[in-house]
Amino acid sequence: MLAALLMLVIPVAAQGAKAPSTYDPDFQTFALADGDRAGTVLSDGSLALVSGQTSGTWTGPWRTTRSPFAQAVASWIADTPAGTWVQVELRARAADGHFTKWYVLGQWAYDDATFHRTSVGLQGDADGTVAIDTFVAAKDPMTAYQLRLTLNRPTAGTPTPTVARISAIASDPSKHLKTTSAKTLTERVELDVPEYSQEIHKGDYPEFDNGGEAWCSPTSTSMVVAYWKRGPTTDEYAYVLDDHPAHEDAWVDYAARFTYDYHYQGAGNWPFNVAYAGHFELTGAVTQLRSLAEAEQFVKAGIPLVASIAFNSGKLDGFPFKSTNGHLVVISGFEANGDPIVNDPAAPTDDQVRRTYDRAQFETAWQDATGGIVYLIYPPGHTLPTSLGNW
């Protein structure tokens, strides 16, 4: 159903500031002007290849997290003209001071004609591993990390790829909030997020994981992208209608194709979904929230969130299935009593997507599974809530 979630029922990596609980995820967006560049240059604020170079790197500064972390997820906003691609890597520093090797967290290209975006398997060693899109420490937590970007193009005459933003979230979700958070809103708030079902796409495009339950992530991402009045043009998704005449929500099929991870063989790679949204002049990152109380601040600011959940049988009343080992939904509002209003793509049809879930049950399914993972997607310049170090 979803990439990293199959791994993440082990939570994520740790750090925080003056947070309301012991769970304190450490988020950082790195200034591309910092770090070391080789064969790359800053151009209008984005990282680009030097003229004549077919490959170049940016190595960011060390980030010492506020507390040791067990897992980390990087995310990025990049433009990759046809034939170009970007590789994102991470290495960490252990408590005894030794450095890990560089782990590949993703190889990204928007277009799939000449290069297939992919995660990279079989990277595990004594220090850690990569579970699709997430670095996971093997034993002891890490104390710091460093990111590296490699920009690639086939010839010096090909337009350069560019990276506008690189971020990472590190945490130890085993310390997540174990009790239900108190609501912060005094009245009902709901954002007008379009409602798309993943289930109406069941059987579509077997080469992109066959639709249906496998497409919760691109369906949720599509809802948020459309909320911001962005997305593919009718010309861009016309091939879907050629293949499936009169098909509803053809842009969901399009999103599944252009978020598809050719190693994982699914469309649920978290940073790939954020990078997809970036193609439509949106920005954002994968991050972790400590509670629905924090999610309320985003809804209040007009920002819906894609949240990653998992739970055992019967643990979320009203969910279309008995259980899930990994699922994405959109938090689009809150009832006056604090219950989250959710656009759940698991609904059988579009008109059944909007649901209200019990606050305690939903918060547990979200925090226990992924330590509060969300896709934070918004237009550049949109005002975010005040952060406690996790966005």
Secondary structure, 3 states (H helix, E strand, C coil): CCCCHHHHCCCCCCCCCCCCCCCCCEEEECCCCCCEEECEEEECCEEEECCCCCEEEEECCCEEEEEEECEEEEEEEEECCCCCEEEEEEEEEECCCCECCCEEEEEECCCCCCCCCECCCCCCCCCEEEECCEEEECCCCEEEEEEEEEEECCCCCCCCCEEEEEEEEEECHHHCCCCCCCCCCCCCEECCCCCCCCHHHCCCCHHHCCCHHHHHHHHHHHHHHHHCCCCCCCCCCHHHHHHCCCCCCHHHHHHHHHHCECCCCECCCHHHHHHHHHCCCCEEEEEECCCHHHHHHHHHCCCCEEEEEEECCCCCCCCCCCCEEEEEEEEEEECCCCCEEEECCCCCCHHHCEEECCHHHHHHHHHHHHCCEEEEEECCCCCCCCCCCCC
